[in-house]
């Protein structure tokens, strides 16, 4: 789950909770005293709810962080392999180029045997 969708989910959860609470208060068949007592109990439970929500968000952030770290480690390993392969290919090409130049030089200027000098 991406950070954006996690934030959207939490925002939707909070908005839905607020709308549900207000709707419930407006259509509830309770007296004013009962409603106030219910609101007081709900307000008393808010710190615990906020703590649970905070813990949940922290767990999601930790999971996302671990996932990003694993992804980064994999990318870094592939990058190292690609660099090593590039260095190896470059060294091989350089060696082949030197050998090719040596062959051309040998063919262009054949060595004269010492006894003919």
Residue pairs with C-beta under 8 A, 6 or more apart in sequence:
1 9
1 60
1 64
2 64
3 64
6 57
6 60
6 64
10 53
10 57
21 42
25 35
25 39
28 35
30 38
